[in-house]
């Protein structure tokens, strides 16, 4: 009869197990203090040493992780119209102006967070809620708000007519994230106790798909655009129960960059280039000649959405298309004293951060700094 | 020389060295990453991994309303889904595979379908499962069961064709066996070790489908927790969960080998 694995394998396995345990014990006791040494570069930014600042040299590459969302898909369209070129090593007109290579990484929203938090991307498109979790493991600077959700995050229901009927029934959406934050805050504003309303995890894209497919287990979803619009359009018995319209300027969509990346040669140029791209695209949206075309361009990225839908979407996602408005927001007392503390509380409640992340507004002291430097810089350059 | 034997002590020694090299290089990478970013959670040190383990087993909920530690909640959810999914999938594929191998008129209409569908990756079919099978146990069961069904039915059908000789069947008939007796006493008993080997081979794919489904829709389970914790950047928990997945695979593999040895001692295996 054949042994099912040789006996020395078994001993080898046991011996390795011992080795694992002992090593774990040793390193656990000794602690792992970092020793001083030359800092390497993170995987995301292939900065070219000190040469990045020199306009004649080969430009440094910086990456921006983004997901499809009205004010972020702008970067995808900017790539299509040639303002920037998202491929590594290729340059669009803005990249040439700032002598920096922008690499666009398109991923789902939560993959973007993971990429950024693990230093695989230099900058990320993220909300003011989820960035606090990421800032717990990477010091960050918010370089520009792109939009605020004014109806773009919504709880869509079918077969449920009132808030009372929703109680006890699960709502599907991205848990411990901007969706759940919006869900709870809206319920609070509407005088309900969020504890009575279960919220369970499901990828927003899949949740919207299952909802549109009239999946019996899914009567209520909390998602963002384009999923909100798609779901409403494709299912006649659905309606918006409540949306981020009830919590104006609480959910801020923004572009955030790692402090480590920002301090690399070329980092500041990258931040400036991203800001300029965003405002140039906004100008295209405001210009009657290019407006519809740009909107359709963004809508085509979402698929299945036509010009009229895109016009609604842009209303529900209030763009900070005016740099002065962006500067106002980060300096706004309500944003600093009310909104961010509320967000901070949410993050601690759900374990996104063990303790509140230190925030700062422009002085760079906090682990998460909301800086108006780059937007103001752009504003100044326009005045000249 | 190829395949020259080495002494047992050397084999064991090299096995330990392999593991040690892995652990030391991990620690080195972790320290290097910490030098780059002192707050990094990407490659957690062993100390941080220990904290992760503590959090996994920490009590949840409030004092009046205590909940079990998250690790047990996740394990229970995942293992149950895996168990039910595998059970249904194995049962269905054994029935279909044996029938296809036994009767040409079942084989004829099914073999092209089974062959074709076994080539479509089940993870790609996920959106369809969500749309038709809901989001609860039914979805996970159908995901895992259908995920392994086609390729397993295909292998079992092959095993019946290749391993059960016409002589054995004719002998049984000559000795007066009925059709059902031939199927059970001759075919089933002959291919049982192949079935067990098939299950061994399908545990990996079954885990892939299950984890992928849990990552997309679920509020408990190893896949759910891995996605959630990686989004909130608790890599120390993610790494430990991955280790657990590996352990589940190893345990399942050796238990099935053990069962095969007990149930079919005559089988010499491949």
Interface residues (C-beta under 8 A of the other chain):
Chain A: X1 X2 X4 X5 X8 X11 X12 X13 X15 X16 X19 X20 X23 X24 X27 X28 X31 X32 X34 X35 X36 X37 X39 X40 X41 X42 X110 X113 X114 X117 X118 X119 X130 X133 X134 X136 X137 X138 X139 X172 X175 X176 X177 X200 X201 X202 X203 X206 X207 X209 X210 X213 X215 X216 X217 X218 X260 X351 X352 X367
Chain B: X8 X11 X12 X15 X16 X18 X19 X20 X23 X24 X27 X30 X31 X32 X34 X35 X36 X37 X38 X39 X40 X41 X42 X45 X46 X47 X49 X50 X126 X127 X130 X131 X132 X134 X135 X136 X215 X216 X217 X218 X219 X224 X227 X228 X230 X231 X232 X233 X235 X254 X257 X258 X260 X261 X265 X268 X269
